[in-house]
Amino acid sequence: MEPVEITAPGLLLRPWRAADAPAVLAALVDPEIVRWNGQGVGDLTQAATWIARRADWSDGSHASLAVTGDTDGTLLGAVSVHQIRDGNAAVGYWTAAPARGHGVAGRALDALTRWAFTRLGLHRIELCHAVDNPASCRVAARAGYRLEGTLRESHRYGDGHRHDEHLHARLTTDP
């Protein structure tokens, strides 16, 4: 699978670049991202390693993109489709603090989902988030992911605690 660029209103989803390391470091020290994504990094070397892993799509198991402003290139967040197998996958995302509350995650997730259905031939994509993270529930709904249920104490988040999760999914046949 070759990295791609995807557009959404006001956004460009693009491959990760080594030059993104300072912005990734700034975003991934945010306590909210660490709490719900557990992806904290401590320095530029760790940020570069984080980027390198996400930029390598060679095994076909994931596609990870930087979410930037379409005019100024400012890093606004990240979105990925992963666990790709047998027509199914999962998605994940985060939004940098200054970009929150502007619909960035929902627009980026919808664009990535449409691309994944069209280009990867997926049938079902799942999204899980902590029940205690209502902002992620709103993102899922805005991106067309229907709530399917609650998974009890299903994942240990960055705060070190197991949380109940909402399971959402979108099918290629959904409107």
C-alpha positions in Angstrom: 0.0 0.0 0.0 1.4 3.4 -1.0 0.9 6.5 1.1 -1.7 8.9 -0.3 -3.0 12.4 0.3 -6.7 12.8 1.1 -8.6 16.1 1.2 -11.6 17.1 3.4 -13.1 20.5 3.8 -10.3 22.7 5.2 -8.0 19.7 5.7 -5.3 17.8 4.1 -4.6 14.2 5.3 -1.0 13.4 4.2 1.8 11.0 4.9 3.9 11.7 8.0 7.2 13.5 7.5 10.3 13.7 9.6 9.8 17.4 9.8 6.6 16.8 11.8 8.6 15.7 14.8 8.4 19.1 16.8 4.7 19.4 16.2 4.1 15.7 17.1 6.1 16.2 20.3 4.1 19.3 21.2 0.8 17.4 20.6 1.7 14.1 22.3 2.7 15.7 25.6 -0.9 17.0 25.9 -2.4 15.3 29.0 -5.7 14.6 27.1 -3.9 12.8 24.3 -1.8 10.9 26.7 -4.9 9.9 28.8 -7.0 8.6 25.9 -4.4 7.5 23.4 -1.4 6.5 25.6 0.9 7.8 22.9 3.0 10.2 24.9 6.5 10.9 23.7 9.2 12.6 25.7 11.7 14.1 23.2 12.3 14.6 19.5 14.0 11.3 19.1 10.9 9.5 20.4 8.7 11.7 18.2 10.8 10.7 15.1 10.4 7.0 16.0 6.7 7.5 16.4 6.5 9.1 13.0 8.7 6.5 11.3 6.4 3.7 12.5 3.3 5.4 11.2 4.9 6.4 7.9 5.8 2.8 7.1 2.7 1.3 5.3 4.7 -1.5 3.8 3.0 -4.5 5.6 -0.5 -3.4 4.5 -1.8 -3.6 8.1 -2.4 0.1 8.6 -2.5 3.6 7.0 -1.7 6.5 9.2 -1.9 10.1 8.1 -1.1 13.5 9.5 -4.1 15.9 9.6 -3.1 19.4 8.6 -4.7 22.6 7.6 -5.2 22.7 3.8 -3.7 26.2 3.4 -1.0 26.6 6.1 0.0 22.9 6.7 -0.3 23.3 10.5 -0.5 19.9 12.2 -4.0 19.6 13.6 -4.1 15.9 14.5 -3.8 12.3 13.3 -6.0 9.7 11.8 -5.4 6.0 11.0 -7.0 2.9 9.8 -5.4 -0.2 11.3 -5.9 -3.9 12.0 -6.7 -4.3 8.3 -7.7 -7.9 7.5 -10.5 -9.8 5.8 -12.5 -6.7 4.8 -12.5 -5.3 8.4 -10.4 -2.7 10.2 -10.4 -0.3 13.1 -9.7 3.5 13.2 -8.1 5.8 15.6 -7.5 9.6 15.8 -6.4 12.5 18.0 -6.7 16.2 17.7 -4.1 18.7 18.8 -5.4 21.0 21.6 -5.6 24.2 19.5 -7.7 22.4 16.9 -10.3 20.9 19.2 -13.9 21.9 18.9 -13.7 22.8 15.2 -14.8 19.5 13.7 -11.4 18.5 12.6 -11.5 14.9 13.8 -15.0 14.2 12.4 -14.1 15.5 8.9 -10.8 13.7 8.9 -12.3 10.5 10.1 -15.1 10.6 7.5 -12.6 11.3 4.7 -10.3 8.5 5.8 -13.3 6.1 6.1 -14.6 6.9 2.6 -11.1 6.3 1.2 -10.7 3.0 3.1 -14.0 1.7 1.8 -13.2 2.8 -1.8 -9.4 2.1 -2.0 -8.9 -0.8 0.4 -12.2 -2.6 -0.3 -13.2 -2.7 3.4 -16.7 -3.7 4.4 -16.7 -2.8 8.2 -14.6 -0.4 10.2 -14.8 -0.3 14.0 -14.1 2.6 16.4 -13.7 2.2 20.1 -13.4 5.0 22.6 -13.6 5.2 26.4 -17.2 5.9 27.6 -15.6 8.7 29.8 -14.5 10.5 26.6 -17.8 12.0 25.3 -15.9 14.1 22.7 -14.9 10.9 20.9 -18.5 9.7 20.9 -19.5 12.9 19.1 -16.7 12.5 16.6 -17.9 8.9 15.9 -21.5 10.1 15.4 -20.4 13.0 13.1 -18.4 10.6 11.0 -21.3 8.2 10.5 -20.2 5.5 13.0 -23.2 3.9 14.7 -23.1 3.0 18.4 -23.3 -0.8 18.7 -22.7 -1.3 22.4 -20.5 -1.0 25.4 -17.5 -3.2 26.1 -16.9 -3.5 29.8 -13.5 -2.6 31.1 -12.1 -3.6 27.7 -9.0 -1.4 27.4 -6.3 0.1 29.6 -5.8 3.7 28.6 -2.9 6.0 29.2 -4.2 6.8 32.7 -3.4 3.2 33.6 -7.0 2.3 34.3 -9.3 -0.1 32.5 -12.3 1.8 31.0 -15.6 0.7 29.5 -15.6 1.5 25.8 -18.3 2.3 23.3 -18.1 0.2 20.2 -19.1 2.1 17.0 -19.0 0.8 13.5 -19.6 1.9 9.9 -20.3 -0.4 7.0 -19.6 0.3 3.4 -23.4 0.0 2.9 -24.3 2.7 5.5 -25.6 6.0 4.0 
